[in-house]
Amino acid sequence: MIYVLFVALVLAALAAVLVGLGVWLGQRGARPSAATRARGYRGDEVDDDLRNVFIAEVKSEIGNLRRNLMLWKAAPTNLARLMPLRRSFHTLKGSSRMVGVPTLGDFNARFERLLDRVIDKSLSPDAAVVAVVEQAVAALPELLAQFEGQRTPRADIAAIMKTADRLIKSERAVVRPLRSGDAADSLPTAGAAAQAVRAVRSAATPPPPPRSSAAESPRRDDDTTPH
């Protein structure tokens, strides 16, 4: 009887240990690891297939951003060249938040808002705006490497985002003063204006009547023609 009771107690203790171990393992699996939190995850690990699709999309958009950035830098006031940049930041924002990477999503959201201000002409695309967009595009590969668990970004991500926030909140509205080159192109020169006036007067003034042949030939003094 004592032996049976002893075996029952041992089995009960072993069951309690196993239950406790199962609970601990379950809690650990549900809690993101330190590396996961460092990458900006929110919640469980990302499914491998979704993760690979996301990485491929980010790499593709980084290539698009690099190409379109070069075109936009050559003509910052050209909105047609700016729109593809804004679209790439918008795509990366949505994809990052869908996968559960809020750090990358918030980063791209800032530059989407910044370019929105340029597009609606409430912010001038001056050197400061172009420079911070260039910094953002350069930092994206480092943020992707952080997501993949390779390394932490060398770029100062916080400083880049702070600069973008400052520009978003600024009151630097678009002002396009007339430049000397623009004035020369848009206004006629003095010579061109005078030529245009002469052309108008010439078209408005009828030509003088032709003179007769008698008037053209003066009478000679030795003319002896009888009258």
Secondary structure as UniProt FT lines:
FT   HELIX           2..30
FT   HELIX           34..38
FT   TURN            39..40
FT   HELIX           48..74
FT   TURN            76..77
FT   HELIX           79..99
FT   HELIX           102..119
FT   TURN            120..121
FT   HELIX           127..147
FT   TURN            148..149
FT   HELIX           157..169
FT   HELIX           180..186
FT   HELIX           190..204
FT   HELIX           213..216
FT   TURN            221..222
//
